[in-house]
Amino acid sequence: MLTVPSQMSNRSVPEESADWPEVGVPATQGEPPTGRPVPDEAPIRRWTQNEAQALIRAQPSVSPWRVVATQVAVGFLCGALGWLLAGPAAGWSALYGAAAVALPNALMARGMTRGAGNAAAAAVGFLFWEMLKIGAAIAMLVIAGRVVPHLSWPVLLVTMVVCMKVNWFALLWRGRR
């Protein structure tokens, strides 16, 4: 239930909220809303080139092409497994599900690995390629029934989920070279 200030006047304030500022009363400059003074903070300084390079070495990035290649490999594994367990229709469905993940990701990787001039261009580029990736994946799913004979939607969708989870393994690969 939403309480308005007129309904709150007869209620007691809990102890832990005693440090809360009153609504509408601005905190004074240099003090947080609790009324205690702000501790002195160390001034911000510019990093040296060696410090920046050490940070980059400590947190390596993963190539998007490595992720796409792993998605393709996992897709082939799911296709082979589907073919062996449920027949050719399941195998083709699994391969198409892997393609519906890997091809749009390859499209995005291609677009994102080209250099951007500045941070704003990189952000806009990311949004553009992400939307293009989503559109390509949706288009592939829309035509899936016409492209794959005897399509098995559960196999296709499970394979898509498995291939998408490869992105999470990229976080584990970050620390390894």
C-alpha positions as YAML, in Angstrom:
chain: A
units: angstrom
residues:
- id: 1
  name: MET
  ca: [0.00, 0.00, 0.00]
- id: 2
  name: LEU
  ca: [1.26, 3.46, -0.85]
- id: 3
  name: THR
  ca: [1.29, 5.80, 2.15]
- id: 4
  name: VAL
  ca: [1.03, 9.52, 1.71]
- id: 5
  name: PRO
  ca: [2.49, 12.01, 4.21]
- id: 6
  name: SER
  ca: [-0.90, 12.76, 5.77]
- id: 7
  name: GLN
  ca: [-1.29, 9.08, 6.68]
- id: 8
  name: MET
  ca: [2.20, 8.90, 8.16]
- id: 9
  name: SER
  ca: [1.79, 11.58, 10.80]
- id: 10
  name: ASN
  ca: [0.45, 9.22, 13.51]
- id: 11
  name: ARG
  ca: [3.04, 6.50, 12.96]
- id: 12
  name: SER
  ca: [6.30, 6.10, 14.81]
- id: 13
  name: VAL
  ca: [9.59, 6.12, 12.90]
- id: 14
  name: PRO
  ca: [11.68, 2.93, 13.19]
- id: 15
  name: GLU
  ca: [15.01, 3.27, 14.99]
- id: 16
  name: GLU
  ca: [17.16, 2.44, 11.98]
- id: 17
  name: SER
  ca: [15.57, 5.27, 10.01]
- id: 18
  name: ALA
  ca: [16.54, 7.91, 12.60]
- id: 19
  name: ASP
  ca: [19.53, 8.90, 10.43]
- id: 20
  name: TRP
  ca: [17.40, 9.39, 7.34]
- id: 21
  name: PRO
  ca: [17.16, 12.99, 6.15]
- id: 22
  name: GLU
  ca: [13.81, 14.68, 6.08]
- id: 23
  name: VAL
  ca: [12.16, 14.63, 2.69]
- id: 24
  name: GLY
  ca: [12.62, 17.90, 0.85]
- id: 25
  name: VAL
  ca: [15.45, 19.16, 3.09]
- id: 26
  name: PRO
  ca: [18.68, 19.33, 1.08]
- id: 27
  name: ALA
  ca: [21.88, 18.15, 2.70]
- id: 28
  name: THR
  ca: [24.47, 20.84, 3.26]
- id: 29
  name: GLN
  ca: [27.44, 20.82, 0.93]
- id: 30
  name: GLY
  ca: [30.25, 18.62, 2.19]
- id: 31
  name: GLU
  ca: [28.01, 16.54, 4.44]
- id: 32
  name: PRO
  ca: [26.13, 13.40, 3.53]
- id: 33
  name: PRO
  ca: [22.39, 13.21, 4.33]
- id: 34
  name: THR
  ca: [23.20, 11.55, 7.68]
- id: 35
  name: GLY
  ca: [24.73, 14.76, 9.03]
- id: 36
  name: ARG
  ca: [28.19, 13.26, 9.56]
- id: 37
  name: PRO
  ca: [31.11, 15.00, 7.84]
- id: 38
  name: VAL
  ca: [32.57, 13.50, 4.66]
- id: 39
  name: PRO
  ca: [35.98, 11.93, 5.25]
- id: 40
  name: ASP
  ca: [38.77, 13.47, 3.25]
- id: 41
  name: GLU
  ca: [39.25, 11.55, 0.03]
- id: 42
  name: ALA
  ca: [42.53, 11.10, -1.75]
- id: 43
  name: PRO
  ca: [42.76, 13.35, -4.79]
- id: 44
  name: ILE
  ca: [42.25, 11.72, -8.16]
- id: 45
  name: ARG
  ca: [45.47, 11.43, -10.10]
- id: 46
  name: ARG
  ca: [46.29, 10.51, -13.67]
- id: 47
  name: TRP
  ca: [47.70, 7.01, -14.17]
- id: 48
  name: THR
  ca: [51.09, 6.58, -15.70]
- id: 49
  name: GLN
  ca: [51.49, 4.59, -18.90]
- id: 50
  name: ASN
  ca: [53.07, 1.71, -16.96]
- id: 51
  name: GLU
  ca: [50.15, 1.56, -14.51]
- id: 52
  name: ALA
  ca: [47.63, 1.51, -17.38]
- id: 53
  name: GLN
  ca: [49.54, -1.24, -19.19]
- id: 54
  name: ALA
  ca: [49.74, -3.28, -15.97]
- id: 55
  name: LEU
  ca: [45.94, -3.05, -15.62]
- id: 56
  name: ILE
  ca: [45.44, -4.18, -19.21]
- id: 57
  name: ARG
  ca: [47.77, -7.15, -18.65]
- id: 58
  name: ALA
  ca: [45.97, -8.05, -15.41]
- id: 59
  name: GLN
  ca: [42.54, -8.05, -17.12]
- id: 60
  name: PRO
  ca: [42.96, -9.54, -20.61]
- id: 61
  name: SER
  ca: [40.05, -9.52, -23.02]
- id: 62
  name: VAL
  ca: [38.69, -12.50, -24.93]
- id: 63
  name: SER
  ca: [38.48, -12.34, -28.70]
- id: 64
  name: PRO
  ca: [34.86, -12.39, -29.89]
- id: 65
  name: TRP
  ca: [36.00, -14.72, -32.68]
- id: 66
  name: ARG
  ca: [37.08, -17.27, -30.09]
- id: 67
  name: VAL
  ca: [33.60, -17.16, -28.58]
- id: 68
  name: VAL
  ca: [31.94, -17.55, -32.00]
- id: 69
  name: ALA
  ca: [34.25, -20.45, -32.90]
- id: 70
  name: THR
  ca: [33.38, -22.16, -29.62]
- id: 71
  name: GLN
  ca: [29.67, -21.63, -30.29]
- id: 72
  name: VAL
  ca: [30.09, -23.29, -33.70]
- id: 73
  name: ALA
  ca: [31.97, -26.22, -32.14]
- id: 74
  name: VAL
  ca: [29.33, -26.66, -29.43]
- id: 75
  name: GLY
  ca: [26.64, -26.45, -32.12]
- id: 76
  name: PHE
  ca: [28.29, -29.24, -34.13]
- id: 77
  name: LEU
  ca: [28.52, -31.32, -30.96]
- id: 78
  name: CYS
  ca: [24.80, -30.78, -30.25]
- id: 79
  name: GLY
  ca: [23.99, -31.59, -33.89]
- id: 80
  name: ALA
  ca: [25.93, -34.84, -33.74]
- id: 81
  name: LEU
  ca: [24.33, -35.73, -30.42]
- id: 82
  name: GLY
  ca: [20.85, -34.97, -31.77]
- id: 83
  name: TRP
  ca: [21.53, -36.98, -34.92]
- id: 84
  name: LEU
  ca: [22.70, -40.00, -32.91]
- id: 85
  name: LEU
  ca: [19.95, -39.89, -30.29]
- id: 86
  name: ALA
  ca: [16.90, -38.82, -32.29]
- id: 87
  name: GLY
  ca: [17.73, -39.07, -35.99]
- id: 88
  name: PRO
  ca: [18.57, -36.75, -38.85]
- id: 89
  name: ALA
  ca: [15.67, -34.33, -38.27]
- id: 90
  name: ALA
  ca: [16.90, -33.60, -34.75]
- id: 91
  name: GLY
  ca: [20.46, -33.26, -36.01]
- id: 92
  name: TRP
  ca: [19.50, -30.70, -38.66]
- id: 93
  name: SER
  ca: [17.32, -28.87, -36.14]
- id: 94
  name: ALA
  ca: [20.23, -28.65, -33.70]
- id: 95
  name: LEU
  ca: [22.60, -27.43, -36.42]
- id: 96
  name: TYR
  ca: [20.12, -24.75, -37.49]
- id: 97
  name: GLY
  ca: [19.67, -23.70, -33.84]
- id: 98
  name: ALA
  ca: [23.44, -23.34, -33.51]
- id: 99
  name: ALA
  ca: [23.55, -21.32, -36.73]
- id: 100
  name: ALA
  ca: [20.76, -19.05, -35.43]
- id: 101
  name: VAL
  ca: [23.11, -18.12, -32.57]
- id: 102
  name: ALA
  ca: [26.57, -18.26, -34.15]
- id: 103
  name: LEU
  ca: [25.87, -16.41, -37.43]
- id: 104
  name: PRO
  ca: [24.31, -13.32, -35.81]
- id: 105
  name: ASN
  ca: [27.11, -13.31, -33.22]
- id: 106
  name: ALA
  ca: [29.67, -13.49, -36.04]
- id: 107
  name: LEU
  ca: [27.93, -10.55, -37.69]
- id: 108
  name: MET
  ca: [28.17, -8.55, -34.48]
- id: 109
  name: ALA
  ca: [31.79, -9.58, -33.90]
- id: 110
  name: ARG
  ca: [32.65, -8.37, -37.40]
- id: 111
  name: GLY
  ca: [31.02, -5.03, -36.77]
- id: 112
  name: MET
  ca: [32.46, -4.52, -33.31]
- id: 113
  name: THR
  ca: [36.06, -5.44, -34.14]
- id: 114
  name: ARG
  ca: [36.34, -2.56, -36.57]
- id: 115
  name: GLY
  ca: [37.80, 0.48, -34.82]
- id: 116
  name: ALA
  ca: [35.55, 3.28, -33.62]
- id: 117
  name: GLY
  ca: [36.75, 6.87, -33.53]
- id: 118
  name: ASN
  ca: [35.57, 7.74, -30.02]
- id: 119
  name: ALA
  ca: [33.54, 6.44, -27.10]
- id: 120
  name: ALA
  ca: [30.23, 7.82, -28.39]
- id: 121
  name: ALA
  ca: [30.73, 6.17, -31.79]
- id: 122
  name: ALA
  ca: [31.62, 2.89, -30.07]
- id: 123
  name: ALA
  ca: [28.44, 3.02, -27.96]
- id: 124
  name: VAL
  ca: [26.22, 3.78, -30.95]
- id: 125
  name: GLY
  ca: [28.02, 1.10, -32.96]
- id: 126
  name: PHE
  ca: [27.44, -1.45, -30.21]
- id: 127
  name: LEU
  ca: [23.70, -0.66, -30.13]
- id: 128
  name: PHE
  ca: [23.48, -0.85, -33.92]
- id: 129
  name: TRP
  ca: [25.27, -4.20, -34.19]
- id: 130
  name: GLU
  ca: [23.34, -5.64, -31.22]
- id: 131
  name: MET
  ca: [20.01, -4.72, -32.85]
- id: 132
  name: LEU
  ca: [21.20, -6.16, -36.17]
- id: 133
  name: LYS
  ca: [22.22, -9.37, -34.36]
- id: 134
  name: ILE
  ca: [18.82, -9.69, -32.70]
- id: 135
  name: GLY
  ca: [17.04, -8.99, -36.00]
- id: 136
  name: ALA
  ca: [19.10, -11.62, -37.82]
- id: 137
  name: ALA
  ca: [18.39, -14.21, -35.12]
- id: 138
  name: ILE
  ca: [14.65, -13.48, -35.24]
- id: 139
  name: ALA
  ca: [14.64, -13.66, -39.04]
- id: 140
  name: MET
  ca: [16.40, -17.03, -38.93]
- id: 141
  name: LEU
  ca: [13.82, -18.34, -36.45]
- id: 142
  name: VAL
  ca: [10.93, -17.07, -38.58]
- id: 143
  name: ILE
  ca: [12.15, -18.97, -41.65]
- id: 144
  name: ALA
  ca: [13.30, -22.06, -39.74]
- id: 145
  name: GLY
  ca: [10.17, -24.08, -40.51]
- id: 146
  name: ARG
  ca: [10.65, -23.55, -44.26]
- id: 147
  name: VAL
  ca: [14.42, -24.17, -44.27]
- id: 148
  name: VAL
  ca: [14.67, -27.29, -42.08]
- id: 149
  name: PRO
  ca: [12.49, -30.25, -43.09]
- id: 150
  name: HIS
  ca: [10.75, -31.96, -40.15]
- id: 151
  name: LEU
  ca: [11.97, -29.25, -37.78]
- id: 152
  name: SER
  ca: [12.10, -30.17, -34.10]
- id: 153
  name: TRP
  ca: [11.54, -26.92, -32.19]
- id: 154
  name: PRO
  ca: [12.55, -28.32, -28.79]
- id: 155
  name: VAL
  ca: [15.89, -29.53, -30.17]
- id: 156
  name: LEU
  ca: [16.46, -26.22, -31.97]
- id: 157
  name: LEU
  ca: [15.69, -24.16, -28.87]
- id: 158
  name: VAL
  ca: [17.76, -26.32, -26.51]
- id: 159
  name: THR
  ca: [20.72, -26.06, -28.87]
- id: 160
  name: MET
  ca: [20.27, -22.28, -29.06]
- id: 161
  name: VAL
  ca: [20.33, -22.04, -25.26]
- id: 162
  name: VAL
  ca: [23.42, -24.24, -25.03]
- id: 163
  name: CYS
  ca: [25.24, -22.16, -27.66]
- id: 164
  name: MET
  ca: [24.25, -18.91, -25.95]
- id: 165
  name: LYS
  ca: [25.70, -20.17, -22.66]
- id: 166
  name: VAL
  ca: [29.13, -20.26, -24.32]
- id: 167
  name: ASN
  ca: [29.19, -16.48, -23.74]
- id: 168
  name: TRP
  ca: [29.34, -17.14, -20.00]
- id: 169
  name: PHE
  ca: [32.44, -19.28, -20.43]
- id: 170
  name: ALA
  ca: [34.17, -16.27, -21.98]
- id: 171
  name: LEU
  ca: [34.24, -14.81, -18.47]
- id: 172
  name: LEU
  ca: [36.18, -17.85, -17.28]
- id: 173
  name: TRP
  ca: [38.61, -17.60, -20.20]
- id: 174
  name: ARG
  ca: [39.50, -13.99, -19.31]
- id: 175
  name: GLY
  ca: [42.13, -15.02, -16.82]
- id: 176
  name: ARG
  ca: [43.77, -17.54, -19.16]
- id: 177
  name: ARG
  ca: [45.92, -16.83, -22.20]
...
